[in-house]
């Protein structure tokens, strides 16, 4: 498993919407990049900046934040704690 360092957070993104509220299916090429996910692991934080998120939190992060990684065919995003906009 991946163990984030310092103020990094490992997030499992939610699946992109494939259907609109009115029932129209959205093709893969037109889907928005997900901005919400579940924290899988969090680093220990920095000396002057403690971690505010923990494993299991559902968070909202910036659209172009972080680095995408794939482990065992599952996609994850590693983001800095400062890239997390809110805990839902």
N, CA and C of each residue as an Amber inpcrd file, in Angstrom:
protein
   264
   0.8380000  -1.1880000   0.0000000   0.0000000   0.0000000   0.0000000
   0.8790000   1.2460000   0.0000000   0.3490000   2.3170000  -0.4560000
   1.0720000   3.5790000  -0.5470000   0.9610000   4.3240000   0.7810000
   2.0840000   4.8170000   1.2920000   2.0960000   5.6020000   2.5220000
   2.5580000   7.0160000   2.1680000   1.6660000   8.0070000   2.2030000
   2.0400000   9.3750000   1.8640000   3.0180000   9.9600000   2.8860000
   3.8840000  10.8570000   2.4220000   4.8520000  11.5160000   3.2880000
   4.4350000  12.9530000   3.5610000   4.9190000  13.5080000   4.6630000
   4.7150000  14.9050000   5.0600000   3.2380000  15.2820000   5.0240000
   2.8820000  16.2920000   4.2190000   1.4930000  16.7750000   4.1870000
   0.7220000  16.2500000   2.9840000   1.1220000  15.0990000   2.4600000
   0.4480000  14.5060000   1.3050000  -0.7030000  13.6150000   1.7610000
  -1.7160000  13.4830000   0.8940000  -2.9150000  12.6900000   1.1910000
  -3.2100000  11.8040000  -0.0140000  -3.5020000  10.5380000   0.2200000
  -3.8740000   9.5950000  -0.8320000  -5.3970000   9.5410000  -0.8910000
  -5.9630000   9.9060000  -2.0520000  -7.4160000  10.0000000  -2.2210000
  -7.8720000   9.0440000  -3.3150000  -8.9570000   8.3110000  -3.0480000
  -9.5920000   7.4820000  -4.0700000 -10.7310000   8.3040000  -4.6620000
 -10.5980000   8.7580000  -5.9220000 -11.6320000   9.6130000  -6.5020000
 -12.9360000   8.8620000  -6.7440000 -14.0510000   9.6130000  -6.6460000
 -15.3510000   9.0300000  -6.9750000 -15.4470000   8.8770000  -8.4850000
 -16.2870000   7.9830000  -8.9090000 -16.5060000   7.7750000 -10.3320000
 -17.1760000   9.0000000 -10.9440000 -16.8240000   9.3110000 -12.1700000
 -17.4340000  10.4300000 -12.8850000 -18.8860000  10.1010000 -13.2140000
 -19.7120000  11.1290000 -13.2760000 -21.1220000  10.9460000 -13.6170000
 -21.2300000  10.4450000 -15.0550000 -21.9880000   9.3670000 -15.2560000
 -22.1690000   8.8300000 -16.6030000 -23.5460000   9.1430000 -17.1590000
 -24.4120000   9.6870000 -16.3020000 -25.7780000   9.9790000 -16.7250000
 -26.2360000  11.2710000 -16.0500000 -26.9030000  12.1270000 -16.8060000
 -27.4170000  13.3780000 -16.2430000 -28.6990000  13.1160000 -15.4600000
 -29.1640000  14.1300000 -14.7560000 -30.3960000  13.9980000 -13.9760000
 -31.6020000  13.7150000 -14.8610000 -31.5470000  14.1820000 -16.1090000
 -32.6680000  13.9620000 -17.0210000 -32.5770000  12.6220000 -17.7490000
 -31.5040000  11.8410000 -17.5080000 -31.3990000  10.5060000 -18.0910000
 -30.5250000  10.4020000 -19.3280000 -29.8350000  11.4650000 -19.6970000
 -28.9640000  11.4310000 -20.8740000 -27.6040000  10.8760000 -20.4650000
 -27.0860000   9.9010000 -21.2290000 -25.7860000   9.3190000 -20.9400000
 -24.6830000  10.2040000 -21.5010000 -23.6460000  10.3980000 -20.7030000
 -22.5160000  11.2450000 -21.0900000 -21.3890000  10.3380000 -21.5930000
 -20.8600000  10.5780000 -22.7940000 -19.7610000   9.7460000 -23.2910000
 -18.4790000  10.0020000 -22.4840000 -17.5640000   9.0300000 -22.4930000
 -16.3170000   9.1440000 -21.7380000 -15.5240000  10.3920000 -22.0990000
 -15.5520000  10.7780000 -23.3480000 -14.7610000  11.9280000 -23.8000000
 -15.2940000  13.2550000 -23.2840000 -16.5460000  13.3080000 -22.8590000
 -17.1520000  14.5560000 -22.4030000 -17.3210000  14.6120000 -20.8830000
 -16.9120000  13.5670000 -20.1770000 -17.0970000  13.5390000 -18.7350000
 -16.1260000  14.4770000 -18.0330000 -16.6100000  15.1080000 -16.9630000
 -15.7830000  15.9880000 -16.1440000 -14.8630000  15.1410000 -15.2600000
 -13.7060000  15.6700000 -14.9610000 -12.7830000  15.0170000 -14.0530000
 -13.3710000  15.1090000 -12.6400000 -13.4190000  13.9960000 -11.8850000
 -14.0150000  14.0500000 -10.5460000 -13.2090000  14.9510000  -9.6140000
 -13.9020000  15.6390000  -8.7050000 -13.2630000  16.5380000  -7.7570000
 -13.5860000  16.1360000  -6.3240000 -14.1320000  14.9670000  -6.1410000
 -14.5230000  14.4980000  -4.8210000 -14.0110000  13.0810000  -4.6460000
 -13.5890000  12.7510000  -3.4440000 -13.0930000  11.4110000  -3.2020000
 -12.9830000  11.1050000  -1.7180000 -12.5430000   9.8830000  -1.4300000
 -12.3990000   9.4150000  -0.0630000 -10.9230000   9.2910000   0.2720000
 -10.5350000   9.8060000   1.4240000  -9.1440000   9.7230000   1.8690000
  -8.8430000   8.2770000   2.2560000  -7.8020000   7.7140000   1.6490000
  -7.3820000   6.3490000   1.9430000  -6.2840000   6.3620000   3.0030000
  -5.3440000   7.3110000   2.8760000  -4.2470000   7.4360000   3.8340000
  -3.7660000   8.8780000   3.8470000  -3.2070000   9.2880000   4.9810000
  -2.6860000  10.6430000   5.1170000  -1.3040000  10.5660000   5.7570000
  -0.4370000  11.4840000   5.3560000   0.9010000  11.5490000   5.9320000
   0.8540000  12.0860000   7.3510000   2.0140000  12.1520000   8.0110000
   2.0590000  12.6130000   9.4030000   1.9270000  14.1260000   9.5690000
   2.0290000  14.8810000   8.4900000   1.9640000  16.3360000   8.5710000
   3.3440000  16.9330000   8.6830000   3.3930000  18.2430000   8.7590000
   4.6560000  18.9540000   8.9240000   4.7480000  19.4520000  10.3550000
   5.9370000  19.8980000  10.7340000   6.1540000  20.3750000  12.0920000
   5.2180000  21.5300000  12.4570000   5.0590000  22.4690000  11.5370000
   4.2360000  23.6460000  11.8000000   2.8280000  23.5550000  11.2090000
   2.4940000  22.4100000  10.5850000   1.1870000  22.2450000   9.9420000
   0.6520000  20.8370000  10.2010000  -0.1610000  20.6430000  11.2510000
  -0.7010000  19.3090000  11.5360000  -1.7380000  18.8920000  10.4910000
  -1.9360000  17.5960000  10.3500000  -2.9130000  17.0820000   9.3950000
  -4.3270000  17.2790000   9.9370000  -5.2090000  17.7680000   9.0750000
  -6.6080000  17.9810000   9.4510000  -7.5170000  16.9070000   8.8800000
  -7.0300000  16.1200000   7.9250000  -7.8360000  15.0460000   7.3320000
  -7.3130000  13.7070000   7.8160000  -8.1970000  12.7220000   7.8160000
  -7.8120000  11.3710000   8.2230000  -8.4600000  10.3710000   7.2720000
  -8.0280000   9.1420000   7.3280000  -8.5750000   8.0920000   6.4690000
 -10.0760000   7.9740000   6.6920000 -10.8180000   7.8730000   5.5990000
 -12.2650000   7.7410000   5.6620000 -13.0130000   9.0400000   5.4100000
 -12.3300000  10.1900000   5.5010000 -12.9760000  11.4770000   5.2240000
 -13.3030000  11.6010000   3.7390000 -14.4520000  12.1680000   3.4290000
 -14.8200000  12.4760000   2.0490000 -14.4400000  13.9360000   1.8260000
 -13.6070000  14.1760000   0.8130000 -13.0590000  15.5120000   0.5950000
 -13.3480000  16.0240000  -0.8130000 -13.2660000  17.3330000  -0.9320000
 -13.4010000  18.0260000  -2.2050000 -12.0460000  18.6490000  -2.4920000
 -11.4680000  18.3750000  -3.6760000 -10.1410000  18.8830000  -3.9990000
 -10.1710000  19.6250000  -5.3290000  -9.1090000  20.3660000  -5.6060000
  -9.0230000  21.1600000  -6.8250000  -9.0560000  20.2970000  -8.0780000
  -9.5830000  20.8560000  -9.1530000  -9.7870000  20.1120000 -10.4040000
  -8.4860000  19.5610000 -10.9860000  -7.4260000  20.3480000 -10.9480000
  -6.1560000  19.9130000 -11.5330000  -5.1060000  19.6240000 -10.4740000
  -5.5350000  19.3530000  -9.2540000  -4.6160000  19.1160000  -8.1430000
  -4.1020000  17.6840000  -8.1500000  -2.9090000  17.5100000  -7.6490000
  -2.3740000  16.1880000  -7.3770000  -1.7900000  15.4410000  -8.5530000
  -1.3460000  14.2390000  -8.2280000  -0.7240000  13.3330000  -9.1880000
  -1.4960000  12.0250000  -9.1800000  -1.9040000  11.5920000 -10.3630000
  -2.6500000  10.3380000 -10.4690000  -1.6920000   9.1530000 -10.4630000
  -2.0300000   8.1270000  -9.6860000  -1.2630000   6.8850000  -9.6470000
  -2.2320000   5.7120000  -9.7400000  -1.7470000   4.5830000 -10.2570000
  -2.5600000   3.3720000 -10.3580000  -1.8500000   2.2530000  -9.6110000
  -2.5670000   1.6250000  -8.6830000  -2.0310000   0.5060000  -7.9130000
  -3.0590000  -0.6120000  -7.9710000  -2.6510000  -1.7800000  -8.4290000
  -3.5460000  -2.9340000  -8.5450000  -4.8220000  -2.5830000  -9.3140000
  -4.6780000  -1.8830000 -10.4210000  -5.7710000  -1.5020000 -11.3220000
  -6.7690000  -0.5260000 -10.7000000  -6.4400000   0.0930000  -9.5640000
  -7.2790000   1.1170000  -8.9540000  -6.5780000   2.4520000  -9.0830000
  -7.3450000   3.4920000  -9.4090000  -6.7720000   4.8220000  -9.5750000
  -6.8580000   5.5990000  -8.2650000  -5.7790000   6.2730000  -7.9430000
  -5.6910000   7.1240000  -6.7640000  -5.0920000   8.4580000  -7.1750000
  -5.2460000   9.4520000  -6.3030000  -4.6350000  10.7540000  -6.5120000
  -3.8930000  11.1100000  -5.2320000  -2.6470000  11.5510000  -5.3740000
  -1.8790000  12.0370000  -4.2390000  -1.8940000  13.5570000  -4.3090000
  -2.4640000  14.1980000  -3.2850000  -2.5780000  15.6560000  -3.2480000
  -1.9510000  16.1790000  -1.9650000  -1.5580000  17.4420000  -1.9830000
  -1.1160000  18.1110000  -0.7650000  -2.3560000  18.4670000   0.0440000
  -2.1880000  18.5410000   1.3570000  -3.3200000  18.9200000   2.1880000
  -3.8570000  20.3040000   1.8020000  -2.9820000  21.1970000   1.3540000
  -3.4170000  22.5520000   0.9690000  -4.2670000  22.5470000  -0.3010000
  -4.2220000  21.4660000  -1.1010000  -5.0550000  21.3540000  -2.3120000
  -6.4700000  20.8840000  -1.9950000  -6.6960000  20.4130000  -0.7720000
  -8.0290000  19.9760000  -0.3670000  -8.8390000  21.2090000   0.0200000
  -9.9860000  21.3650000  -0.6190000 -10.8070000  22.5470000  -0.4160000
 -11.7590000  22.4110000   0.7640000 -12.2970000  21.1970000   0.9940000
 -13.2680000  21.0220000   2.0690000 -13.3980000  19.5480000   2.4310000
 -13.8090000  19.3090000   3.6720000 -14.1800000  17.9720000   4.1140000
 -15.6990000  17.9320000   4.1250000 -16.2780000  16.9720000   3.4190000
 -17.7390000  16.8850000   3.3220000 -18.3260000  15.9970000   4.4020000
